[in-house]
Amino acid sequence: MQVILFNEQSSYSLNLENLQRLVEEVLKLENCECNEVIIHFVEESEICQLHDEFFDDPSPTDCITFPMDETEGDEYRVLGEVFVCPKAAFDYTSINGGDSNLELTLYVVHGLLHLLGYDDISTRKRAKMRAAEKRHLDHLQEEKLTLALQRE
């Protein structure tokens, strides 16, 4: 499986050496096979633009996903694209405490779960999403597969 990475932001230094394995571990735990996942790390202005264009909400958000192929079998499958805003992780942990590296990792996991069909609109679905996030973060921390974020 190939993880295609676009780091389209320059506000934060990102250590993404674990990204490939992180994505592989999440998909493995979810029993999902695909050939390709695309992850973009973007500036706040870009995430706001995407949020406005696709959700009629110009406010900043942590991640936005665009699922692609739903085919199974022998065909080449692109799971989709995840757009992540590192600034959101830094801002959130600056206000609420916590580890910005773990928060950034959560955003990638959250985006991947959306690509896999998880939703967080209703209370019931949000509880299922949160349980999956916790399961994955616990596993990734055991494997020492969190991402590293540092302000430039």
Secondary structure, DSSP 8 states (H G I E B T S, - for coil): -EEEEEEE--SEEEE-TTHHHHHHHHHHHTT---SEEEEEEE-HHHHHHHHHHHHS--S--SEEEEE-----SSS--EEEEEEE-HHHHHHHHHHH-S-HHHHHHHHHHHHHHHHTT---SSHHHHHHHHHHHHHHHHHHHHTT---EEEE-
